[in-house]
């Protein structure tokens, strides 16, 4: 059986022997004159002068708007709390609120793992039918 590349589908499809045989490497290379002109005396090229790094750096006032809502201020306070170097992990920084959510998440993971183990056990050792 012979195959060829179908450019419409982008896949290899079955074909006849004549259609599958395409000797591109054995043909003469077709040479032709280019219709594009790569250089011209009428075209004036421009040269961009690179700026030094000191001039390119912006040293003006800070740009952009900072929201002044209470929600945004709460987010900023949480960022300050979480970035504080006090030796605690993230789930320990806000006290019982975060600790209870962490313990609940760990409990769900353990319950899911137990359920997965039970399912694998019952699938591996099914009950004998009478």
Secondary structure, DSSP 8 states (H G I E B T S, - for coil): -EEEEETTTTEEEEE-HHHH---GGGS-------S-----SS----------HHHHS--SS--S----SHHHHHHHHHHHHHHS-SS--GGGTTTHHHHHHHHHHHHHHHHHHHHHHHHHHHHHS-----
